[in-house]
């Protein structure tokens, strides 16, 4: 893999909405990298076949829903780091010398997004959802939260997300559209678009905490809009996209991608207006 010539892609489904191509292409331009980065539709159950047939044509992949958990079971020559094994979620695949390495930058991107917004510690946190992104968030919350509730839509993922925590024993709640979110100082929505709309419609008149919604297009989501109307602050998933992408590019290029964060944020912001 050359530091000045790269070929990457974001894989997932649906994928047309993704701003990852914009982010990575802009980074290539700013860093003087000649390369290509595209969005490729890969549905659930198709990742293994795609990597087997087309993987050698690329230097790295970004993974989005629904492939972050599926990637753990890839039957290829791959080294998954300790974090990826613990949270059982991957968003980054890198090919060097015909061998693959894998990790997740969602958690570090999440922490940097909060830090940029001026937040570092929380007492009571609620995570909406228990999928691949929720696992990465859970692994990161282990360092910055005192207590964490996870409101799940399915019990089958409970053991996997519980294993993401090393210091905290999370508490599970069954999904409830009427749940009172006013007692949390951080609520993170990791569910797909529309899944939390009824929760949004039933928000109390007043909330005091921060909402971090991992969605970014369209923005604001219904939940973010209702949260703001109730007096709470919000952080968009655009911040997560930015910082997880920067961390990903730092791994791929070994260049100082952090130095171009303002330019990348500006490009992403223009794309969502």
Secondary structure, 3 states (H helix, E strand, C coil): CCCCEEEEEEEECCCCCCCHHHHHHHHHHHHCCEEEEEEEECCCCCHHHHHHHHHHHCCEEEECCCCCCHHHHCCCCEEECHHHHHHCCCCEEEEECCEEEEECCHHHHHHHHHHHCCCCCEEEEEEECCCHHHHHHHHHHCCCEEEEEEEECCHHHHHHHHCCCCCCCCEEEECCCCCCCCCCCEEEECCCCCCCHHHHHCCCCCCCCEEEECCCCCCCCHHHHHHHHCCCEEECHHHHHHHHHHHHHHHHHCCCHHHHHHHHHHHHHHHHC
